[in-house]
Amino acid sequence: MERRPDLRSRRLGGEVDWPAWLDAGHAATNLAMEFGPEPAIAFLADYAALTTEPRQDFWLVMDAVGFLARPGQEPLFGSPARLQRLDAWVHHLLTQNRF
């Protein structure tokens, strides 16, 4: 049996060199591609309620468009349904008027 350390008594620390909202955006984009925009919207609302950082929609859009295919190239994934849900997510981000 493997013994694991008890991390409850230790402090974890570190430095991240990208904005936290980029991580939240990546999670939201993945939720949107799998299930549609509604779960992604709910996730971001929950995240916003828990963080002290103001919402940064720029990072949400930058993550989402990173999944779009470049002109003349195939999408990163072969599912037309996922691409359609990604398009719906990008449309939502660009039309919510937070910019």
Buried (B, 14 or more C-beta within 10 A) or exposed (E): EEEEEEEEEEEEEEEEEEBBBBBBBBBBBBBBBEEBBEBBBEBBEEBEEEEEEEBBBBBBBBBBEEBBEEEEEEBEEEEEEBBEBBBBBBEBBBEEEEE
